[in-house]
């Protein structure tokens, strides 16, 4: 059963809030035109057009790929906190990326949420989650990213 917070209208509102948060607090995300596309079945999809992220080889710049994948994981953590009704300051604690193929068309980054309890944030404890993000060009996986995100409880 879908909770009220997971109804399509609510999800769309949260995705819009996520994009505004990125663009207002991480200026490069606006330049890169990073946008959350969808959240369904515990999977968040995020895109960025190729044009503002192109390199001299006419493929996506590695730094743009890394940024897109980092923000996709961060966005999933942010979204899950909102859905769980808890707050925390999210940071990337550790990351590893593998570039598998050139990105020659508009990419889509996807991350699925593992079974993780974020209620510890409400108890004043930090939450730590490992997220696997995959970057696709069409059906081809072009990069894989493993990030450990930590959310620190907000101080009162």
C-alpha positions in Angstrom: 0.0 0.0 0.0 1.3 3.4 -0.9 1.4 5.9 1.9 0.0 9.4 1.4 3.6 10.8 1.1 4.2 8.4 -1.8 1.1 9.4 -3.9 2.2 10.6 -7.4 1.3 14.3 -6.8 3.3 14.2 -3.6 6.3 12.6 -5.3 6.2 15.1 -8.1 6.2 18.0 -5.5 9.2 16.4 -3.7 11.1 16.0 -7.0 10.5 19.7 -7.8 11.7 20.6 -4.3 14.8 18.4 -4.7 15.7 20.1 -8.0 15.2 23.6 -6.5 17.4 22.5 -3.5 20.2 21.3 -5.8 20.1 24.4 -8.1 19.9 26.9 -5.2 22.6 25.3 -3.0 24.9 23.6 -5.5 25.2 26.1 -8.4 27.0 23.7 -10.8 23.9 21.5 -10.8 21.9 24.3 -12.4 24.6 24.9 -15.0 24.6 21.1 -15.7 20.8 21.1 -15.9 20.5 18.2 -13.5 16.9 17.2 -13.0 15.2 14.4 -11.1 12.9 12.6 -13.6 11.0 10.0 -11.6 10.7 8.0 -8.4 8.9 4.7 -8.6 9.4 1.3 -7.1 12.0 2.7 -4.7 14.2 3.9 -7.7 15.1 7.5 -8.4 16.0 8.5 -11.9 18.0 11.7 -12.6 19.1 13.2 -15.9 21.3 15.9 -17.4 21.6 16.8 -21.0 24.8 16.2 -22.8 25.3 19.7 -24.3 26.3 21.6 -21.2 28.4 18.6 -19.9 30.4 17.9 -23.1 34.2 17.4 -23.3 36.7 17.8 -26.2 35.8 14.3 -27.4 32.1 15.2 -27.7 31.2 12.9 -24.9 30.2 13.7 -21.3 32.9 15.1 -19.2 34.1 12.7 -16.4 33.6 15.4 -13.8 30.0 15.9 -14.9 29.4 12.1 -14.7 30.8 12.1 -11.2 28.7 15.1 -10.2 25.5 13.6 -11.7 26.0 10.3 -9.9 27.0 11.9 -6.6 23.8 14.1 -6.6 21.6 11.2 -7.6 22.7 9.3 -4.5 22.4 12.4 -2.4 19.0 13.1 -3.8 17.8 9.6 -2.9 19.0 10.1 0.7 17.2 13.5 0.8 14.0 12.0 -0.7 14.0 9.0 1.7 14.4 11.4 4.7 11.4 13.4 3.5 9.3 10.3 3.0 10.3 9.1 6.5 9.6 12.5 8.1 13.1 12.9 9.5 15.8 15.5 8.9 19.6 15.3 8.6 22.5 17.0 7.0 23.7 14.7 4.2 27.3 14.3 3.2 29.2 11.9 1.0 31.7 10.1 3.1 33.3 7.8 0.6 32.9 7.2 -3.1 34.2 5.0 -5.9 33.4 5.3 -9.6 34.0 3.1 -12.6 33.8 4.6 -16.1 32.8 1.8 -18.4 32.0 3.5 -21.7 31.9 7.0 -23.2 28.6 8.8 -22.7 27.6 10.0 -26.1 23.9 10.7 -25.6 21.8 12.1 -22.8 22.4 10.0 -19.7 20.1 8.8 -16.9 21.4 8.0 -13.5 19.4 5.5 -11.4 19.7 4.5 -7.8 17.5 2.1 -5.8 16.9 2.4 -2.0 18.1 -0.5 0.1 16.1 -1.5 3.2 17.4 1.1 5.6 15.8 2.6 8.7 16.3 6.4 8.9 14.4 6.8 12.1 17.7 6.9 14.0 18.0 10.5 12.9 14.9 11.3 15.0 16.8 9.8 17.9 19.8 12.1 17.5 22.0 9.5 15.8 23.6 9.5 12.4 22.4 7.4 9.5 24.8 5.7 7.1 23.8 4.2 3.8 25.7 2.7 0.9 24.1 3.5 -2.4 24.9 2.1 -5.9 24.2 4.4 -8.7 24.3 3.3 -12.4 24.5 5.7 -15.3 22.8 4.6 -18.5 22.9 5.8 -22.1 19.9 4.0 -23.5 20.2 0.4 -22.4 24.0 0.5 -21.9 25.5 1.0 -18.5 28.3 3.6 -18.9 29.4 4.1 -15.3 28.9 2.7 -11.9 29.2 4.6 -8.6 29.3 3.3 -5.0 28.8 6.1 -2.4 28.6 6.0 1.3 26.3 8.8 2.4 26.0 9.9 6.0 23.2 12.0 7.4 23.9 13.8 10.6 21.0 14.7 12.8 20.0 18.4 12.8 21.0 20.2 16.0 18.1 21.8 17.9 
